[in-house]
Amino acid sequence: MSQTMKVKKGDRVHILRGKDAGKEGRVLEALPRDGKVIVENINVIKKHRRPRAIQSNTGIGGTVVPGGIAELPAPLPVANVMVVCPTCGKPTRVGTVTKTIAGKEVRLRVCKKCGEEIDK
């Protein structure tokens, strides 16, 4: 990806396309190299897992992680999500503004609808 992603871990996002379109959730993980994000309880897939034995450091005994069908959130393209402004509560485009805080130039994300800061 040539541009930086404007979505960060912990942001509340609105889903634009796909089977979960119209839903909202928190970003659990941002994957900027792939241009994808993992959103809580969105784009959930079923993964079949085999039981695994984990050995302890002492070498005596161990535990078994049970197998089964696990439901995990899969990555979504970042183009399919839109950040929800914490102030106005609406999905919005994100802009950046540079501010001087304590003598340092800091880039802050800003809501394009209401103009309020997203990073606080």
PyRosetta script that sets phi, psi and omega in degrees:
from pyrosetta import init, pose_from_sequence

init()
pose = pose_from_sequence("MSQTMKVKKGDRVHILRGKDAGKEGRVLEALPRDGKVIVENINVIKKHRRPRAIQSNTGIGGTVVPGGIAELPAPLPVANVMVVCPTCGKPTRVGTVTKTIAGKEVRLRVCKKCGEEIDK")
pose.set_psi(1, 133.5)
pose.set_omega(1, -178.1)
pose.set_phi(2, -84.4)
pose.set_psi(2, -36.8)
pose.set_omega(2, -179.8)
pose.set_phi(3, -91.9)
pose.set_psi(3, 159.2)
pose.set_omega(3, 176.8)
pose.set_phi(4, -79.3)
pose.set_psi(4, 148.0)
pose.set_omega(4, 177.5)
pose.set_phi(5, -76.6)
pose.set_psi(5, 139.3)
pose.set_omega(5, -179.6)
pose.set_phi(6, -99.7)
pose.set_psi(6, 14.8)
pose.set_omega(6, 178.4)
pose.set_phi(7, -115.4)
pose.set_psi(7, 132.1)
pose.set_omega(7, -179.0)
pose.set_phi(8, -119.9)
pose.set_psi(8, 165.0)
pose.set_omega(8, 175.7)
pose.set_phi(9, -61.3)
pose.set_psi(9, 133.2)
pose.set_omega(9, 179.0)
pose.set_phi(10, 96.7)
pose.set_psi(10, -13.4)
pose.set_omega(10, 178.4)
pose.set_phi(11, -68.5)
pose.set_psi(11, 148.5)
pose.set_omega(11, 170.8)
pose.set_phi(12, -90.8)
pose.set_psi(12, 128.9)
pose.set_omega(12, -176.8)
pose.set_phi(13, -126.1)
pose.set_psi(13, 154.8)
pose.set_omega(13, 177.3)
pose.set_phi(14, -107.6)
pose.set_psi(14, 132.0)
pose.set_omega(14, -178.0)
pose.set_phi(15, -86.3)
pose.set_psi(15, 127.6)
pose.set_omega(15, -176.3)
pose.set_phi(16, -93.3)
pose.set_psi(16, -39.7)
pose.set_omega(16, -175.0)
pose.set_phi(17, -133.3)
pose.set_psi(17, 161.4)
pose.set_omega(17, 176.4)
pose.set_phi(18, 103.6)
pose.set_psi(18, -172.3)
pose.set_omega(18, -175.9)
pose.set_phi(19, -68.6)
pose.set_psi(19, -21.0)
pose.set_omega(19, -179.2)
pose.set_phi(20, -106.1)
pose.set_psi(20, 23.8)
pose.set_omega(20, -178.0)
pose.set_phi(21, -58.3)
pose.set_psi(21, 135.4)
pose.set_omega(21, 179.7)
pose.set_phi(22, 95.8)
pose.set_psi(22, -14.0)
pose.set_omega(22, -179.9)
pose.set_phi(23, -85.9)
pose.set_psi(23, 164.0)
pose.set_omega(23, 176.5)
pose.set_phi(24, -126.7)
pose.set_psi(24, 151.8)
pose.set_omega(24, 178.7)
pose.set_phi(25, -165.2)
pose.set_psi(25, 171.3)
pose.set_omega(25, 179.2)
pose.set_phi(26, -91.6)
pose.set_psi(26, 143.3)
pose.set_omega(26, 177.2)
pose.set_phi(27, -77.6)
pose.set_psi(27, 119.7)
pose.set_omega(27, 178.5)
pose.set_phi(28, -85.2)
pose.set_psi(28, -34.8)
pose.set_omega(28, -176.3)
pose.set_phi(29, -154.1)
pose.set_psi(29, 138.6)
pose.set_omega(29, 175.4)
pose.set_phi(30, -109.0)
pose.set_psi(30, 131.6)
pose.set_omega(30, -179.5)
pose.set_phi(31, -117.1)
pose.set_psi(31, 81.9)
pose.set_omega(31, -173.5)
pose.set_phi(32, -65.3)
pose.set_psi(32, -30.8)
pose.set_omega(32, 179.0)
pose.set_phi(33, -64.0)
pose.set_psi(33, -37.1)
pose.set_omega(33, -179.2)
pose.set_phi(34, -91.5)
pose.set_psi(34, -12.7)
pose.set_omega(34, -176.9)
pose.set_phi(35, 70.5)
pose.set_psi(35, 35.3)
pose.set_omega(35, -177.1)
pose.set_phi(36, -131.7)
pose.set_psi(36, 162.0)
pose.set_omega(36, 175.4)
pose.set_phi(37, -134.0)
pose.set_psi(37, 151.3)
pose.set_omega(37, 174.2)
pose.set_phi(38, -108.3)
pose.set_psi(38, 121.3)
pose.set_omega(38, -175.8)
pose.set_phi(39, -111.0)
pose.set_psi(39, 138.0)
pose.set_omega(39, -177.6)
pose.set_phi(40, -59.8)
pose.set_psi(40, 125.2)
pose.set_omega(40, 177.0)
pose.set_phi(41, 59.3)
pose.set_psi(41, 25.3)
pose.set_omega(41, 177.4)
pose.set_phi(42, -124.1)
pose.set_psi(42, 141.6)
pose.set_omega(42, 180.0)
pose.set_phi(43, 57.2)
pose.set_psi(43, 47.9)
pose.set_omega(43, -176.2)
pose.set_phi(44, -78.1)
pose.set_psi(44, 131.0)
pose.set_omega(44, 177.1)
pose.set_phi(45, -118.1)
pose.set_psi(45, 159.8)
pose.set_omega(45, 177.2)
pose.set_phi(46, -101.3)
pose.set_psi(46, 128.5)
pose.set_omega(46, -177.7)
pose.set_phi(47, -118.3)
pose.set_psi(47, 126.0)
pose.set_omega(47, 178.3)
pose.set_phi(48, -86.1)
pose.set_psi(48, 123.9)
pose.set_omega(48, -176.4)
pose.set_phi(49, -117.3)
pose.set_psi(49, 139.5)
pose.set_omega(49, 177.6)
pose.set_phi(50, -88.4)
pose.set_psi(50, 144.5)
pose.set_omega(50, 176.1)
pose.set_phi(51, -63.3)
pose.set_psi(51, 138.1)
pose.set_omega(51, -177.9)
pose.set_phi(52, -124.7)
pose.set_psi(52, 140.1)
pose.set_omega(52, 175.3)
pose.set_phi(53, -93.7)
pose.set_psi(53, 130.0)
pose.set_omega(53, 177.4)
pose.set_phi(54, -110.2)
pose.set_psi(54, 123.5)
pose.set_omega(54, 179.8)
pose.set_phi(55, -86.3)
pose.set_psi(55, 145.4)
pose.set_omega(55, 178.4)
pose.set_phi(56, -84.0)
pose.set_psi(56, 165.9)
pose.set_omega(56, -179.4)
pose.set_phi(57, -68.6)
pose.set_psi(57, -26.5)
pose.set_omega(57, -177.6)
pose.set_phi(58, -76.2)
pose.set_psi(58, -18.9)
pose.set_omega(58, 179.9)
pose.set_phi(59, 88.3)
pose.set_psi(59, -5.5)
pose.set_omega(59, 179.6)
pose.set_phi(60, -103.9)
pose.set_psi(60, 119.3)
pose.set_omega(60, 177.0)
pose.set_phi(61, 68.1)
pose.set_psi(61, -165.5)
pose.set_omega(61, -179.5)
pose.set_phi(62, 170.0)
pose.set_psi(62, 177.6)
pose.set_omega(62, 179.4)
pose.set_phi(63, -116.5)
pose.set_psi(63, 161.1)
pose.set_omega(63, 178.4)
pose.set_phi(64, -116.0)
pose.set_psi(64, 123.9)
pose.set_omega(64, 175.1)
pose.set_phi(65, -83.5)
pose.set_psi(65, 122.3)
pose.set_omega(65, -175.2)
pose.set_phi(66, -67.7)
pose.set_psi(66, 149.8)
pose.set_omega(66, 177.1)
pose.set_phi(67, -91.3)
pose.set_psi(67, -169.0)
pose.set_omega(67, 178.3)
pose.set_phi(68, 134.0)
pose.set_psi(68, -164.1)
pose.set_omega(68, -179.5)
pose.set_phi(69, -103.6)
pose.set_psi(69, 116.3)
pose.set_omega(69, -179.8)
pose.set_phi(70, -105.4)
pose.set_psi(70, 140.5)
pose.set_omega(70, 176.0)
pose.set_phi(71, -100.0)
pose.set_psi(71, 121.1)
pose.set_omega(71, -176.6)
pose.set_phi(72, -127.5)
pose.set_psi(72, 144.5)
pose.set_omega(72, 174.6)
pose.set_phi(73, -75.3)
pose.set_psi(73, 132.9)
pose.set_omega(73, 179.4)
pose.set_phi(74, -96.9)
pose.set_psi(74, 156.6)
pose.set_omega(74, 179.8)
pose.set_phi(75, -65.4)
pose.set_psi(75, 146.2)
pose.set_omega(75, 176.0)
pose.set_phi(76, -116.0)
pose.set_psi(76, 146.3)
pose.set_omega(76, 172.6)
pose.set_phi(77, -62.3)
pose.set_psi(77, 140.0)
pose.set_omega(77, -176.4)
pose.set_phi(78, -66.0)
pose.set_psi(78, -21.3)
pose.set_omega(78, 178.0)
pose.set_phi(79, -71.1)
pose.set_psi(79, -16.5)
pose.set_omega(79, -178.7)
pose.set_phi(80, -92.7)
pose.set_psi(80, 4.0)
pose.set_omega(80, 178.8)
pose.set_phi(81, -125.9)
pose.set_psi(81, 154.7)
pose.set_omega(81, 178.1)
pose.set_phi(82, -134.8)
pose.set_psi(82, 133.9)
pose.set_omega(82, -177.9)
pose.set_phi(83, -66.9)
pose.set_psi(83, 137.3)
pose.set_omega(83, 176.1)
pose.set_phi(84, -96.0)
pose.set_psi(84, 125.3)
pose.set_omega(84, -179.1)
pose.set_phi(85, -67.4)
pose.set_psi(85, 129.4)
pose.set_omega(85, 179.0)
pose.set_phi(86, -68.7)
pose.set_psi(86, -22.0)
pose.set_omega(86, -178.4)
pose.set_phi(87, -84.4)
pose.set_psi(87, -56.3)
pose.set_omega(87, -176.3)
pose.set_phi(88, -90.5)
pose.set_psi(88, -15.6)
pose.set_omega(88, 175.5)
pose.set_phi(89, 75.1)
pose.set_psi(89, 15.6)
pose.set_omega(89, -179.1)
pose.set_phi(90, -112.4)
pose.set_psi(90, 150.5)
pose.set_omega(90, 173.1)
pose.set_phi(91, -64.4)
pose.set_psi(91, 135.1)
pose.set_omega(91, -174.5)
pose.set_phi(92, -146.1)
pose.set_psi(92, 159.6)
pose.set_omega(92, 170.6)
pose.set_phi(93, -77.1)
pose.set_psi(93, 159.5)
pose.set_omega(93, -175.0)
pose.set_phi(94, -117.3)
pose.set_psi(94, 130.7)
pose.set_omega(94, 174.3)
pose.set_phi(95, -114.9)
pose.set_psi(95, 171.7)
pose.set_omega(95, 178.3)
pose.set_phi(96, -124.6)
pose.set_psi(96, 145.8)
pose.set_omega(96, 178.3)
pose.set_phi(97, -134.0)
pose.set_psi(97, 140.1)
pose.set_omega(97, 175.9)
pose.set_phi(98, -97.4)
pose.set_psi(98, 133.1)
pose.set_omega(98, 178.6)
pose.set_phi(99, -128.6)
pose.set_psi(99, 153.6)
pose.set_omega(99, 175.5)
pose.set_phi(100, -100.0)
pose.set_psi(100, 113.0)
pose.set_omega(100, 179.4)
pose.set_phi(101, -121.8)
pose.set_psi(101, 119.5)
pose.set_omega(101, -179.5)
pose.set_phi(102, 54.2)
pose.set_psi(102, 41.2)
pose.set_omega(102, 176.6)
pose.set_phi(103, 80.0)
pose.set_psi(103, 5.3)
pose.set_omega(103, 179.7)
pose.set_phi(104, -116.4)
pose.set_psi(104, 142.8)
pose.set_omega(104, 174.0)
pose.set_phi(105, -81.1)
pose.set_psi(105, 121.5)
pose.set_omega(105, -177.4)
pose.set_phi(106, -125.2)
pose.set_psi(106, 133.7)
pose.set_omega(106, 175.8)
pose.set_phi(107, -91.1)
pose.set_psi(107, 126.7)
pose.set_omega(107, -179.9)
pose.set_phi(108, -118.3)
pose.set_psi(108, 145.7)
pose.set_omega(108, 176.0)
pose.set_phi(109, -84.2)
pose.set_psi(109, 140.6)
pose.set_omega(109, -174.7)
pose.set_phi(110, -131.4)
pose.set_psi(110, 141.9)
pose.set_omega(110, 174.6)
pose.set_phi(111, -71.3)
pose.set_psi(111, 131.7)
pose.set_omega(111, -179.5)
pose.set_phi(112, -77.8)
pose.set_psi(112, -17.6)
pose.set_omega(112, -179.1)
pose.set_phi(113, -84.4)
pose.set_psi(113, -53.2)
pose.set_omega(113, -174.9)
pose.set_phi(114, -103.4)
pose.set_psi(114, -14.2)
pose.set_omega(114, 178.3)
pose.set_phi(115, 83.1)
pose.set_psi(115, 1.4)
pose.set_omega(115, -179.6)
pose.set_phi(116, -80.3)
pose.set_psi(116, 156.7)
pose.set_omega(116, 179.7)
pose.set_phi(117, -73.3)
pose.set_psi(117, 138.7)
pose.set_omega(117, 175.0)
pose.set_phi(118, -87.8)
pose.set_psi(118, -37.7)
pose.set_omega(118, 177.8)
pose.set_phi(119, -87.9)
pose.set_psi(119, 117.9)
pose.set_omega(119, 178.5)
pose.set_phi(120, -129.5)
pose.dump_pdb("model.pdb")
